């Protein structure tokens, strides 16, 4: 049974992606990316090529659809839309094609489900216990991995009750483990690699050992300033540059 690496919301941040891959090296057999490979960050081509090079199975996110032009960015706020337009201009024809062909979730594999947003709506944000309850009750797999909110943690359904959980990783670089129970359904968000919004600016990801039914919630620091400098050089909107340092 494989050990999984779960990545989500990389958002064209190659420095954060490399920090996460270095920390996870040798600890996984199979990797899945839950979408939003591009958008906001300065390295769309480099990040796509790294994911393709590693053969990481990827489902699409809303930024992958908008940045590759298969969906318009009308729903995006003006700042996000400016980043979408910049990203679209940067992408090579080959990378544009790869992004356009990304499948929508859910991807189902070995009793696990992988989605970008909610189980039955890839664009829906699952922030609340009420929203999570719908996905947990509709799930046919005991464990669903999701992204989109950029918040590491998730929700569980046990004895008819839904609860939220949020890990807190105190060491500079490292993880907190969580053992999974068999009579419980889980919705697990690895957090965002390239633009965390849970108040912790470090890159976030998850490792899942299927044999031991054990999750590790990871946080690793990366050179945020280097990414901010590249964003400024590219002329990406200032609020997007600043938020990386706050993790909001
Ligand atoms: Zn995202």
Boltz pocket constraint, residues with backbone or C-beta under 6 A from the ligand:
constraints:
  - pocket:
      binder: B
      contacts: [[A, 9], [A, 11], [A, 35], [A, 36], [A, 61], [A, 63], [A, 148], [A, 149], [A, 150]]
      max_distance: 6.0
